[in-house]
Amino acid sequence: MRRLSRSLVLGLALGAALLVSPLPAGAGHDSDPHSDNLRPRGHTDFDRPVVTFGEAFFTDTAFKRKIAYQGTWIGGFQTINIARKGSPKVLSEVDCGVEQGDIGVYRNLVFRSIDLPVPATTPAETCTDEFAEGAGFEGLQIFQVDNPRKASADDLVAAVATDCGSHTHTVVPDRENDRVLVYVANNGISPFYAADDTVWGHQCSEPHNKFQIVEVPLDAPEDASVIADVPLGLHPAETHAACHDIGVLMNGDAQLAACAGGHAVVFDIMTPPPR
């Protein structure tokens, strides 16, 4: 079921590829395609055409001050210095992991989504570019990137398996408890496997109808773990439901909005789960 949404992903990836495609000689950014309210400010001159889903094309991007973290569908992510207006510069590329590749960042922690099982029994083995025939790891990779110029697969400090994987995720700081909460969304239920089929203890089976919350202690990110299942509260017939994307409003009246099963489901997250 998860592969049904890849036409949307491909469209987004094509847009991302356009933004980073090299310019013809002598061309300036004023001539770039743009909308009235959105203009390109620079290119990395690092083109990755999307031909099939077997390429390491770019997915989405997270930002921390003057550094952009750009996810890769099959590969990992890269770090980009965006300090100079009009002249972004790739600093390093991390080769670690398979699709989905969506990225989140908080302080020196970088989070990356994996949404199909891979044959891994340790965090380091999740850097593989191979897929498992059935059950295997899928979920959230956590990197501690102290120096974006030297980021590498060696920065991987944890891998947290989540039920049916992580298609996208949303990072929410919980400063009072010195932790980050990562709301993990998956895209469907496939392939089916039980918790006793994998050393990670996660599963992908009916009924699903939920998303999960991963707790990441800031003083020990290697101890990250799933701390809550959040039921979507949908009709029993919608057991396949999953949160394709999760958005969080943080303005003093925090709420979590999750899209699931054709419905908009909204949660109050003013009181986070206990440690």
C-alpha positions as protocol buffer text, in pm:
chain_id: "A"
residue {
  index: 1
  type: MET
  ca { x: 0 y: 0 z: 0 }
}
residue {
  index: 2
  type: ARG
  ca { x: 282 y: 238 z: 73 }
}
residue {
  index: 3
  type: ARG
  ca { x: 395 y: 246 z: -286 }
}
residue {
  index: 4
  type: LEU
  ca { x: 62 y: 397 z: -397 }
}
residue {
  index: 5
  type: SER
  ca { x: 172 y: 743 z: -280 }
}
residue {
  index: 6
  type: ARG
  ca { x: 499 y: 747 z: -467 }
}
residue {
  index: 7
  type: SER
  ca { x: 359 y: 943 z: -760 }
}
residue {
  index: 8
  type: LEU
  ca { x: 314 y: 1229 z: -514 }
}
residue {
  index: 9
  type: VAL
  ca { x: 662 y: 1174 z: -375 }
}
residue {
  index: 10
  type: LEU
  ca { x: 804 y: 1166 z: -727 }
}
residue {
  index: 11
  type: GLY
  ca { x: 638 y: 1498 z: -805 }
}
residue {
  index: 12
  type: LEU
  ca { x: 785 y: 1655 z: -494 }
}
residue {
  index: 13
  type: ALA
  ca { x: 1123 y: 1508 z: -573 }
}
residue {
  index: 14
  type: LEU
  ca { x: 1111 y: 1646 z: -925 }
}
residue {
  index: 15
  type: GLY
  ca { x: 1043 y: 1988 z: -779 }
}
residue {
  index: 16
  type: ALA
  ca { x: 1337 y: 1950 z: -543 }
}
residue {
  index: 17
  type: ALA
  ca { x: 1557 y: 1838 z: -833 }
}
residue {
  index: 18
  type: LEU
  ca { x: 1458 y: 2150 z: -1027 }
}
residue {
  index: 19
  type: LEU
  ca { x: 1568 y: 2374 z: -742 }
}
residue {
  index: 20
  type: VAL
  ca { x: 1915 y: 2221 z: -732 }
}
residue {
  index: 21
  type: SER
  ca { x: 1973 y: 2168 z: -1104 }
}
residue {
  index: 22
  type: PRO
  ca { x: 2277 y: 2342 z: -1253 }
}
residue {
  index: 23
  type: LEU
  ca { x: 2211 y: 2660 z: -1450 }
}
residue {
  index: 24
  type: PRO
  ca { x: 2312 y: 2717 z: -1811 }
}
residue {
  index: 25
  type: ALA
  ca { x: 2637 y: 2905 z: -1846 }
}
residue {
  index: 26
  type: GLY
  ca { x: 2588 y: 3275 z: -1786 }
}
residue {
  index: 27
  type: ALA
  ca { x: 2233 y: 3241 z: -1654 }
}
residue {
  index: 28
  type: GLY
  ca { x: 2133 y: 3423 z: -1336 }
}
residue {
  index: 29
  type: HIS
  ca { x: 1872 y: 3339 z: -1080 }
}
residue {
  index: 30
  type: ASP
  ca { x: 1644 y: 3617 z: -1202 }
}
residue {
  index: 31
  type: SER
  ca { x: 1567 y: 3400 z: -1505 }
}
residue {
  index: 32
  type: ASP
  ca { x: 1486 y: 3088 z: -1301 }
}
residue {
  index: 33
  type: PRO
  ca { x: 1129 y: 2956 z: -1309 }
}
residue {
  index: 34
  type: HIS
  ca { x: 942 y: 3088 z: -1005 }
}
residue {
  index: 35
  type: SER
  ca { x: 605 y: 3187 z: -868 }
}
residue {
  index: 36
  type: ASP
  ca { x: 512 y: 3542 z: -773 }
}
residue {
  index: 37
  type: ASN
  ca { x: 588 y: 3486 z: -406 }
}
residue {
  index: 38
  type: LEU
  ca { x: 874 y: 3234 z: -423 }
}
residue {
  index: 39
  type: ARG
  ca { x: 1205 y: 3293 z: -599 }
}
residue {
  index: 40
  type: PRO
  ca { x: 1517 y: 3072 z: -602 }
}
residue {
  index: 41
  type: ARG
  ca { x: 1809 y: 3234 z: -419 }
}
residue {
  index: 42
  type: GLY
  ca { x: 2081 y: 2993 z: -526 }
}
residue {
  index: 43
  type: HIS
  ca { x: 2171 y: 2648 z: -656 }
}
residue {
  index: 44
  type: THR
  ca { x: 2420 y: 2388 z: -542 }
}
residue {
  index: 45
  type: ASP
  ca { x: 2494 y: 2285 z: -903 }
}
residue {
  index: 46
  type: PHE
  ca { x: 2445 y: 1927 z: -790 }
}
residue {
  index: 47
  type: ASP
  ca { x: 2192 y: 1765 z: -1023 }
}
residue {
  index: 48
  type: ARG
  ca { x: 2024 y: 1430 z: -949 }
}
residue {
  index: 49
  type: PRO
  ca { x: 1760 y: 1352 z: -1213 }
}
residue {
  index: 50
  type: VAL
  ca { x: 1469 y: 1136 z: -1107 }
}
residue {
  index: 51
  type: VAL
  ca { x: 1432 y: 851 z: -1355 }
}
residue {
  index: 52
  type: THR
  ca { x: 1311 y: 560 z: -1140 }
}
residue {
  index: 53
  type: PHE
  ca { x: 1281 y: 498 z: -768 }
}
residue {
  index: 54
  type: GLY
  ca { x: 1623 y: 335 z: -776 }
}
residue {
  index: 55
  type: GLU
  ca { x: 1818 y: 662 z: -779 }
}
residue {
  index: 56
  type: ALA
  ca { x: 1952 y: 854 z: -481 }
}
residue {
  index: 57
  type: PHE
  ca { x: 1746 y: 1164 z: -557 }
}
residue {
  index: 58
  type: PHE
  ca { x: 1670 y: 1430 z: -297 }
}
residue {
  index: 59
  type: THR
  ca { x: 1357 y: 1421 z: -81 }
}
residue {
  index: 60
  type: ASP
  ca { x: 1302 y: 1710 z: 161 }
}
residue {
  index: 61
  type: THR
  ca { x: 1507 y: 1959 z: 359 }
}
residue {
  index: 62
  type: ALA
  ca { x: 1540 y: 2075 z: 722 }
}
residue {
  index: 63
  type: PHE
  ca { x: 1719 y: 2389 z: 836 }
}
residue {
  index: 64
  type: LYS
  ca { x: 1929 y: 2491 z: 1135 }
}
residue {
  index: 65
  type: ARG
  ca { x: 2062 y: 2846 z: 1123 }
}
residue {
  index: 66
  type: LYS
  ca { x: 2300 y: 2860 z: 825 }
}
residue {
  index: 67
  type: ILE
  ca { x: 2300 y: 2487 z: 750 }
}
residue {
  index: 68
  type: ALA
  ca { x: 2047 y: 2299 z: 538 }
}
residue {
  index: 69
  type: TYR
  ca { x: 2011 y: 1922 z: 575 }
}
residue {
  index: 70
  type: GLN
  ca { x: 1881 y: 1767 z: 253 }
}
residue {
  index: 71
  type: GLY
  ca { x: 1750 y: 1411 z: 266 }
}
residue {
  index: 72
  type: THR
  ca { x: 1825 y: 1150 z: 2 }
}
residue {
  index: 73
  type: TRP
  ca { x: 1573 y: 886 z: -108 }
}
residue {
  index: 74
  type: ILE
  ca { x: 1830 y: 607 z: -119 }
}
residue {
  index: 75
  type: GLY
  ca { x: 2153 y: 711 z: 47 }
}
residue {
  index: 76
  type: GLY
  ca { x: 2125 y: 936 z: 350 }
}
residue {
  index: 77
  type: PHE
  ca { x: 2149 y: 1315 z: 350 }
}
residue {
  index: 78
  type: GLN
  ca { x: 2385 y: 1600 z: 273 }
}
residue {
  index: 79
  type: THR
  ca { x: 2474 y: 1917 z: 461 }
}
residue {
  index: 80
  type: ILE
  ca { x: 2472 y: 2251 z: 280 }
}
residue {
  index: 81
  type: ASN
  ca { x: 2607 y: 2588 z: 387 }
}
residue {
  index: 82
  type: ILE
  ca { x: 2342 y: 2845 z: 293 }
}
residue {
  index: 83
  type: ALA
  ca { x: 2508 y: 3144 z: 464 }
}
residue {
  index: 84
  type: ARG
  ca { x: 2613 y: 3319 z: 141 }
}
residue {
  index: 85
  type: LYS
  ca { x: 2317 y: 3462 z: -47 }
}
residue {
  index: 86
  type: GLY
  ca { x: 2291 y: 3296 z: -385 }
}
residue {
  index: 87
  type: SER
  ca { x: 2585 y: 3058 z: -328 }
}
residue {
  index: 88
  type: PRO
  ca { x: 2488 y: 2748 z: -128 }
}
residue {
  index: 89
  type: LYS
  ca { x: 2777 y: 2506 z: -84 }
}
residue {
  index: 90
  type: VAL
  ca { x: 2759 y: 2132 z: -19 }
}
residue {
  index: 91
  type: LEU
  ca { x: 2973 y: 2055 z: 286 }
}
residue {
  index: 92
  type: SER
  ca { x: 2940 y: 1679 z: 321 }
}
residue {
  index: 93
  type: GLU
  ca { x: 2732 y: 1382 z: 213 }
}
residue {
  index: 94
  type: VAL
  ca { x: 2623 y: 1103 z: 445 }
}
residue {
  index: 95
  type: ASP
  ca { x: 2568 y: 767 z: 275 }
}
residue {
  index: 96
  type: CYS
  ca { x: 2340 y: 578 z: 513 }
}
residue {
  index: 97
  type: GLY
  ca { x: 2003 y: 417 z: 451 }
}
residue {
  index: 98
  type: VAL
  ca { x: 1722 y: 358 z: 205 }
}
residue {
  index: 99
  type: GLU
  ca { x: 1394 y: 535 z: 130 }
}
residue {
  index: 100
  type: GLN
  ca { x: 1204 y: 746 z: 246 }
}
residue {
  index: 101
  type: GLY
  ca { x: 1483 y: 977 z: 353 }
}
residue {
  index: 102
  type: ASP
  ca { x: 1276 y: 1258 z: 507 }
}
residue {
  index: 103
  type: ILE
  ca { x: 1487 y: 1471 z: 742 }
}
residue {
  index: 104
  type: GLY
  ca { x: 1437 y: 1655 z: 1072 }
}
residue {
  index: 105
  type: VAL
  ca { x: 1688 y: 1845 z: 1285 }
}
residue {
  index: 106
  type: TYR
  ca { x: 1712 y: 1979 z: 1640 }
}
residue {
  index: 107
  type: ARG
  ca { x: 2038 y: 2119 z: 1781 }
}
residue {
  index: 108
  type: ASN
  ca { x: 2304 y: 1868 z: 1674 }
}
residue {
  index: 109
  type: LEU
  ca { x: 2060 y: 1581 z: 1617 }
}
residue {
  index: 110
  type: VAL
  ca { x: 1948 y: 1482 z: 1268 }
}
residue {
  index: 111
  type: PHE
  ca { x: 1656 y: 1243 z: 1219 }
}
residue {
  index: 112
  type: ARG
  ca { x: 1596 y: 1038 z: 905 }
}
residue {
  index: 113
  type: SER
  ca { x: 1298 y: 823 z: 804 }
}
residue {
  index: 114
  type: ILE
  ca { x: 1320 y: 467 z: 667 }
}
residue {
  index: 115
  type: ASP
  ca { x: 992 y: 330 z: 534 }
}
residue {
  index: 116
  type: LEU
  ca { x: 1067 y: -18 z: 398 }
}
residue {
  index: 117
  type: PRO
  ca { x: 1228 y: -309 z: 586 }
}
residue {
  index: 118
  type: VAL
  ca { x: 1604 y: -355 z: 556 }
}
residue {
  index: 119
  type: PRO
  ca { x: 1810 y: -655 z: 674 }
}
residue {
  index: 120
  type: ALA
  ca { x: 1962 y: -499 z: 986 }
}
residue {
  index: 121
  type: THR
  ca { x: 2015 y: -615 z: 1343 }
}
residue {
  index: 122
  type: THR
  ca { x: 2220 y: -314 z: 1465 }
}
residue {
  index: 123
  type: PRO
  ca { x: 2194 y: 62 z: 1409 }
}
residue {
  index: 124
  type: ALA
  ca { x: 2507 y: 60 z: 1191 }
}
residue {
  index: 125
  type: GLU
  ca { x: 2353 y: -206 z: 964 }
}
residue {
  index: 126
  type: THR
  ca { x: 2058 y: 23 z: 887 }
}
residue {
  index: 127
  type: CYS
  ca { x: 2294 y: 211 z: 655 }
}
residue {
  index: 128
  type: THR
  ca { x: 2248 y: -66 z: 399 }
}
residue {
  index: 129
  type: ASP
  ca { x: 2104 y: 5 z: 55 }
}
residue {
  index: 130
  type: GLU
  ca { x: 1938 y: -338 z: 42 }
}
residue {
  index: 131
  type: PHE
  ca { x: 1576 y: -428 z: 116 }
}
residue {
  index: 132
  type: ALA
  ca { x: 1461 y: -722 z: 327 }
}
residue {
  index: 133
  type: GLU
  ca { x: 1241 y: -986 z: 168 }
}
residue {
  index: 134
  type: GLY
  ca { x: 998 y: -967 z: 459 }
}
residue {
  index: 135
  type: ALA
  ca { x: 1046 y: -836 z: 811 }
}
residue {
  index: 136
  type: GLY
  ca { x: 1342 y: -613 z: 893 }
}
residue {
  index: 137
  type: PHE
  ca { x: 1425 y: -274 z: 1040 }
}
residue {
  index: 138
  type: GLU
  ca { x: 1219 y: 27 z: 941 }
}
residue {
  index: 139
  type: GLY
  ca { x: 1175 y: 340 z: 1144 }
}
residue {
  index: 140
  type: LEU
  ca { x: 1385 y: 636 z: 1252 }
}
residue {
  index: 141
  type: GLN
  ca { x: 1762 y: 685 z: 1226 }
}
residue {
  index: 142
  type: ILE
  ca { x: 1924 y: 936 z: 1465 }
}
residue {
  index: 143
  type: PHE
  ca { x: 2255 y: 1107 z: 1388 }
}
residue {
  index: 144
  type: GLN
  ca { x: 2458 y: 1329 z: 1619 }
}
residue {
  index: 145
  type: VAL
  ca { x: 2622 y: 1575 z: 1382 }
}
residue {
  index: 146
  type: ASP
  ca { x: 2865 y: 1789 z: 1581 }
}
residue {
  index: 147
  type: ASN
  ca { x: 3044 y: 1916 z: 1269 }
}
residue {
  index: 148
  type: PRO
  ca { x: 2830 y: 1953 z: 953 }
}
residue {
  index: 149
  type: ARG
  ca { x: 3147 y: 1985 z: 744 }
}
residue {
  index: 150
  type: LYS
  ca { x: 3252 y: 1634 z: 844 }
}
residue {
  index: 151
  type: ALA
  ca { x: 2916 y: 1460 z: 873 }
}
residue {
  index: 152
  type: SER
  ca { x: 2930 y: 1089 z: 789 }
}
residue {
  index: 153
  type: ALA
  ca { x: 2762 y: 757 z: 859 }
}
residue {
  index: 154
  type: ASP
  ca { x: 2982 y: 736 z: 1170 }
}
residue {
  index: 155
  type: ASP
  ca { x: 2753 y: 1001 z: 1325 }
}
residue {
  index: 156
  type: LEU
  ca { x: 2469 y: 748 z: 1349 }
}
residue {
  index: 157
  type: VAL
  ca { x: 2398 y: 696 z: 1720 }
}
residue {
  index: 158
  type: ALA
  ca { x: 2062 y: 519 z: 1724 }
}
residue {
  index: 159
  type: ALA
  ca { x: 1797 y: 346 z: 1517 }
}
residue {
  index: 160
  type: VAL
  ca { x: 1444 y: 324 z: 1655 }
}
residue {
  index: 161
  type: ALA
  ca { x: 1213 y: 73 z: 1491 }
}
residue {
  index: 162
  type: THR
  ca { x: 854 y: 191 z: 1449 }
}
residue {
  index: 163
  type: ASP
  ca { x: 548 y: -6 z: 1345 }
}
residue {
  index: 164
  type: CYS
  ca { x: 520 y: -5 z: 965 }
}
residue {
  index: 165
  type: GLY
  ca { x: 819 y: 229 z: 942 }
}
residue {
  index: 166
  type: SER
  ca { x: 857 y: 604 z: 915 }
}
residue {
  index: 167
  type: HIS
  ca { x: 735 y: 772 z: 598 }
}
residue {
  index: 168
  type: THR
  ca { x: 762 y: 1119 z: 748 }
}
residue {
  index: 169
  type: HIS
  ca { x: 820 y: 1258 z: 1096 }
}
residue {
  index: 170
  type: THR
  ca { x: 775 y: 1581 z: 1290 }
}
residue {
  index: 171
  type: VAL
  ca { x: 1022 y: 1700 z: 1556 }
}
residue {
  index: 172
  type: VAL
  ca { x: 881 y: 1866 z: 1871 }
}
residue {
  index: 173
  type: PRO
  ca { x: 1118 y: 1992 z: 2144 }
}
residue {
  index: 174
  type: ASP
  ca { x: 1020 y: 1926 z: 2505 }
}
residue {
  index: 175
  type: ARG
  ca { x: 1266 y: 2154 z: 2687 }
}
residue {
  index: 176
  type: GLU
  ca { x: 1113 y: 2105 z: 3031 }
}
residue {
  index: 177
  type: ASN
  ca { x: 1199 y: 1737 z: 3015 }
}
residue {
  index: 178
  type: ASP
  ca { x: 1531 y: 1781 z: 2828 }
}
residue {
  index: 179
  type: ARG
  ca { x: 1419 y: 1572 z: 2535 }
}
residue {
  index: 180
  type: VAL
  ca { x: 1284 y: 1575 z: 2181 }
}
residue {
  index: 181
  type: LEU
  ca { x: 960 y: 1404 z: 2085 }
}
residue {
  index: 182
  type: VAL
  ca { x: 943 y: 1279 z: 1728 }
}
residue {
  index: 183
  type: TYR
  ca { x: 595 y: 1212 z: 1590 }
}
residue {
  index: 184
  type: VAL
  ca { x: 635 y: 933 z: 1336 }
}
residue {
  index: 185
  type: ALA
  ca { x: 393 y: 892 z: 1046 }
}
residue {
  index: 186
  type: ASN
  ca { x: 380 y: 592 z: 816 }
}
residue {
  index: 187
  type: ASN
  ca { x: 206 y: 554 z: 485 }
}
residue {
  index: 188
  type: GLY
  ca { x: 34 y: 219 z: 499 }
}
residue {
  index: 189
  type: ILE
  ca { x: 58 y: -144 z: 604 }
}
residue {
  index: 190
  type: SER
  ca { x: 291 y: -348 z: 385 }
}
residue {
  index: 191
  type: PRO
  ca { x: 465 y: -584 z: 404 }
}
residue {
  index: 192
  type: PHE
  ca { x: 285 y: -760 z: 689 }
}
residue {
  index: 193
  type: TYR
  ca { x: 501 y: -900 z: 967 }
}
residue {
  index: 194
  type: ALA
  ca { x: 467 y: -976 z: 1337 }
}
residue {
  index: 195
  type: ALA
  ca { x: 679 y: -843 z: 1624 }
}
residue {
  index: 196
  type: ASP
  ca { x: 839 y: -1185 z: 1677 }
}
residue {
  index: 197
  type: ASP
  ca { x: 961 y: -1183 z: 1315 }
}
residue {
  index: 198
  type: THR
  ca { x: 1230 y: -924 z: 1389 }
}
residue {
  index: 199
  type: VAL
  ca { x: 1492 y: -860 z: 1657 }
}
residue {
  index: 200
  type: TRP
  ca { x: 1364 y: -502 z: 1682 }
}
residue {
  index: 201
  type: GLY
  ca { x: 1028 y: -600 z: 1829 }
}
residue {
  index: 202
  type: HIS
  ca { x: 816 y: -380 z: 1601 }
}
residue {
  index: 203
  type: GLN
  ca { x: 541 y: -507 z: 1373 }
}
residue {
  index: 204
  type: CYS
  ca { x: 335 y: -417 z: 1070 }
}
residue {
  index: 205
  type: SER
  ca { x: -8 y: -575 z: 1073 }
}
residue {
  index: 206
  type: GLU
  ca { x: -379 y: -506 z: 1104 }
}
residue {
  index: 207
  type: PRO
  ca { x: -531 y: -327 z: 1278 }
}
residue {
  index: 208
  type: HIS
  ca { x: -301 y: -26 z: 1255 }
}
residue {
  index: 209
  type: ASN
  ca { x: -498 y: 297 z: 1285 }
}
residue {
  index: 210
  type: LYS
  ca { x: -232 y: 491 z: 1482 }
}
residue {
  index: 211
  type: PHE
  ca { x: 91 y: 686 z: 1480 }
}
residue {
  index: 212
  type: GLN
  ca { x: 382 y: 659 z: 1726 }
}
residue {
  index: 213
  type: ILE
  ca { x: 590 y: 894 z: 1940 }
}
residue {
  index: 214
  type: VAL
  ca { x: 964 y: 847 z: 1979 }
}
residue {
  index: 215
  type: GLU
  ca { x: 1137 y: 1000 z: 2282 }
}
residue {
  index: 216
  type: VAL
  ca { x: 1496 y: 1117 z: 2232 }
}
residue {
  index: 217
  type: PRO
  ca { x: 1679 y: 1221 z: 2553 }
}
residue {
  index: 218
  type: LEU
  ca { x: 1908 y: 1511 z: 2468 }
}
residue {
  index: 219
  type: ASP
  ca { x: 2176 y: 1388 z: 2708 }
}
residue {
  index: 220
  type: ALA
  ca { x: 2162 y: 1032 z: 2571 }
}
residue {
  index: 221
  type: PRO
  ca { x: 2012 y: 1016 z: 2219 }
}
residue {
  index: 222
  type: GLU
  ca { x: 2135 y: 659 z: 2187 }
}
residue {
  index: 223
  type: ASP
  ca { x: 1861 y: 565 z: 2436 }
}
residue {
  index: 224
  type: ALA
  ca { x: 1580 y: 687 z: 2211 }
}
residue {
  index: 225
  type: SER
  ca { x: 1270 y: 466 z: 2208 }
}
residue {
  index: 226
  type: VAL
  ca { x: 902 y: 451 z: 2121 }
}
residue {
  index: 227
  type: ILE
  ca { x: 705 y: 572 z: 2424 }
}
residue {
  index: 228
  type: ALA
  ca { x: 348 y: 596 z: 2292 }
}
residue {
  index: 229
  type: ASP
  ca { x: 103 y: 464 z: 2037 }
}
residue {
  index: 230
  type: VAL
  ca { x: -157 y: 726 z: 1948 }
}
residue {
  index: 231
  type: PRO
  ca { x: -487 y: 579 z: 1819 }
}
residue {
  index: 232
  type: LEU
  ca { x: -645 y: 774 z: 1538 }
}
residue {
  index: 233
  type: GLY
  ca { x: -996 y: 699 z: 1661 }
}
residue {
  index: 234
  type: LEU
  ca { x: -1132 y: 624 z: 1317 }
}
residue {
  index: 235
  type: HIS
  ca { x: -1414 y: 395 z: 1211 }
}
residue {
  index: 236
  type: PRO
  ca { x: -1339 y: 23 z: 1267 }
}
residue {
  index: 237
  type: ALA
  ca { x: -1356 y: -33 z: 892 }
}
residue {
  index: 238
  type: GLU
  ca { x: -1052 y: 196 z: 850 }
}
residue {
  index: 239
  type: THR
  ca { x: -802 y: -35 z: 1017 }
}
residue {
  index: 240
  type: HIS
  ca { x: -550 y: 36 z: 740 }
}
residue {
  index: 241
  type: ALA
  ca { x: -543 y: 405 z: 830 }
}
residue {
  index: 242
  type: ALA
  ca { x: -206 y: 570 z: 876 }
}
residue {
  index: 243
  type: CYS
  ca { x: -81 y: 926 z: 920 }
}
residue {
  index: 244
  type: HIS
  ca { x: 83 y: 1021 z: 595 }
}
residue {
  index: 245
  type: ASP
  ca { x: 194 y: 1359 z: 734 }
}
residue {
  index: 246
  type: ILE
  ca { x: 181 y: 1525 z: 1075 }
}
residue {
  index: 247
  type: GLY
  ca { x: 189 y: 1899 z: 1135 }
}
residue {
  index: 248
  type: VAL
  ca { x: 242 y: 2067 z: 1471 }
}
residue {
  index: 249
  type: LEU
  ca { x: 133 y: 2417 z: 1572 }
}
residue {
  index: 250
  type: MET
  ca { x: 368 y: 2560 z: 1838 }
}
residue {
  index: 251
  type: ASN
  ca { x: 238 y: 2901 z: 1939 }
}
residue {
  index: 252
  type: GLY
  ca { x: 165 y: 2862 z: 2309 }
}
residue {
  index: 253
  type: ASP
  ca { x: -153 y: 2675 z: 2227 }
}
residue {
  index: 254
  type: ALA
  ca { x: 11 y: 2366 z: 2083 }
}
residue {
  index: 255
  type: GLN
  ca { x: -195 y: 2121 z: 1886 }
}
residue {
  index: 256
  type: LEU
  ca { x: -103 y: 1826 z: 1670 }
}
residue {
  index: 257
  type: ALA
  ca { x: -282 y: 1778 z: 1342 }
}
residue {
  index: 258
  type: ALA
  ca { x: -261 y: 1437 z: 1175 }
}
residue {
  index: 259
  type: CYS
  ca { x: -395 y: 1342 z: 833 }
}
residue {
  index: 260
  type: ALA
  ca { x: -530 y: 987 z: 838 }
}
residue {
  index: 261
  type: GLY
  ca { x: -765 y: 769 z: 639 }
}
residue {
  index: 262
  type: GLY
  ca { x: -915 y: 1056 z: 446 }
}
residue {
  index: 263
  type: HIS
  ca { x: -992 y: 1251 z: 764 }
}
residue {
  index: 264
  type: ALA
  ca { x: -825 y: 1538 z: 949 }
}
residue {
  index: 265
  type: VAL
  ca { x: -762 y: 1430 z: 1308 }
}
residue {
  index: 266
  type: VAL
  ca { x: -650 y: 1694 z: 1561 }
}
residue {
  index: 267
  type: PHE
  ca { x: -489 y: 1628 z: 1900 }
}
residue {
  index: 268
  type: ASP
  ca { x: -408 y: 1859 z: 2189 }
}
residue {
  index: 269
  type: ILE
  ca { x: -41 y: 1810 z: 2283 }
}
residue {
  index: 270
  type: MET
  ca { x: -8 y: 2073 z: 2553 }
}
residue {
  index: 271
  type: THR
  ca { x: 64 y: 1793 z: 2801 }
}
residue {
  index: 272
  type: PRO
  ca { x: 334 y: 1567 z: 2651 }
}
residue {
  index: 273
  type: PRO
  ca { x: 366 y: 1197 z: 2738 }
}
residue {
  index: 274
  type: PRO
  ca { x: 550 y: 1134 z: 3069 }
}
residue {
  index: 275
  type: ARG
  ca { x: 912 y: 1029 z: 3069 }
}
